[in-house]
Amino acid sequence: MPAPARAASQKAKLLQLLQSEVVQTNHELNQRIGYRYSARIHELREDGYIIDTVKSKGDVNRGTVVYVL
């Protein structure tokens, strides 16, 4: 799949995941979308979607953030 088509597909899949009302962590998005999921989040924000990034607290989830649409 060409890069622009792949990016559009990832963006659509990411939007669907964020709209599912299931908490999506950076680790889950990395597995489901790929390493460039943050670029797709940036694109969705540019399209007008408000996506909050919430940092997880505690040693167990260190380095984990949650994305909320």
RACORZI-V378388 format. One record per backbone hydrogen bond with DSSP energy under -0.5 kcal/mol. CO is the residue of the C=O (numbers start at 1). NH is the residue of the N-H. Records with the same first field share a line. If there is no record, write none. Layout:
# RACORZI-V378388
CO = NH, NH
This chain:
# RACORZI-V378388
2 = 6
3 = 7
4 = 8
5 = 9
6 = 10
7 = 11
8 = 12
9 = 13
10 = 14
11 = 15
12 = 16
13 = 17
14 = 18
15 = 19
16 = 20
17 = 20, 22
18 = 21
23 = 25
24 = 67
25 = 29
26 = 30
27 = 31
28 = 32
29 = 33, 34
34 = 37
36 = 39, 40
37 = 41
38 = 42
39 = 43
40 = 44
41 = 45
42 = 46
43 = 47
44 = 49
45 = 48
49 = 51
50 = 52
52 = 54, 68
53 = 55
54 = 66
59 = 62
61 = 64
64 = 56
65 = 26
66 = 54
67 = 24
68 = 52
